[in-house]
Amino acid sequence: GRMLGALMPVWYFTSLGLAAVWAIAGWHRPGAGLVVIAAALLVLSVIMSVLLLVPINNQGKTWTPENRPADWKEQMNRWDRYHYARVAVIIAAFTLLVTALV
């Protein structure tokens, strides 16, 4: 997970850039709307990471068995749910991009 976290901004911005270029290049095409939606979903996934996942992650790093909160398992489960939701958003975005290209 750590490695992916470090790489994330690079491929996020690359894919957002590509989506923007596609949307502009194919604006008159029927798929342009899908590309815009896909770009919006990618932006949403970035926002989810920053607002939901990173804070829980940062809290988790400071916990030791002595000081972690009573609901730490619950918080980790919440992180997992957010993570899967974000992955689903990213998959949906790329599905839309592929659909738009075909």
N, C-alpha and C positions, 0 to 999 in steps of 0.2 A: 504493500500500500504506500509506503513512504516514497519509493522511486516514482511511482505514478503521480503522486502529489507534486513532486518537483517538476515533472515534465508537463503537467497539466496546462499551465498558462500558454506554453508554446503551441501545442496543438489546438487549444481552444481558439487562440487568436488567428491561427492559420485557417482553421475551418470557418471561423466567422468572416475572415477576409475573403475566402473562396465563395462563401454564401453571398456576400455582398456583390462580388464581381458577377456571379451567376445571375443574381436578381437583376442587376443593371443590364448585363449583356442580353438576357432573355426576357426583358420586361414585357414585350409584346406577346410572348409565348404563354400558353395556358399554365405552364408549370411555375411561372414567376411567383405567384401567390404562395405556392408550397414552399419555395425557397425562403421567402420572407418569414413564413411561420417557423420553418426549421431554424433560421437564424435567431428568431425570438426565443425558441425553446433552448437553444444553446446559451443565450444570454441568461435565461431563467436558471439553467443548471449552474452557471457561474455564481449567480446571486445566491442560490441554495447553498452552494459550497461555502461561500463567505459568511452568510448569515446563520446557517444552521450547523454545518459540519465542523467548520474550523473552531468555533467557540467550544463545542463539546470536546473536540480533540485536544485543544489547549488545556482545558480543565483536567482531562484524563491524564495528561503528561505529569501533572503535579501531584497526583494521588499516590499514596503509599497504602499498604494494607491498614495502617494505623489511622490515617486521616481521611480516607475516602468517605464520601457521604453514604448514608444508609441506602439511598436509592441508586447507587453507582451502576448496578447491573441494569436497572431500568434505563438509565441515561445511555449506557452502551447500546442497549437494544434500540433506543430511539435513534442513536447515531446510525445503526445498521439500517433501520427503516428509511431514514433520510437518504442514506447512501443508495439503497435500492431504488428509491423514488427518483433520485438524480440520474442513476444509470438508465432507468426506464425513459426519462425525459431525453437523454442523449441518444438512446436507441431510436426513439420516435423521431428525433430531429434528423438523424442520418437516413432513416427509412423515407422520410419526406424528401430529402435531397435526392436519394436514388430514384424515387418515384418521379420527381420533377425532371430528372435527366432522361428518363426512358421515353 
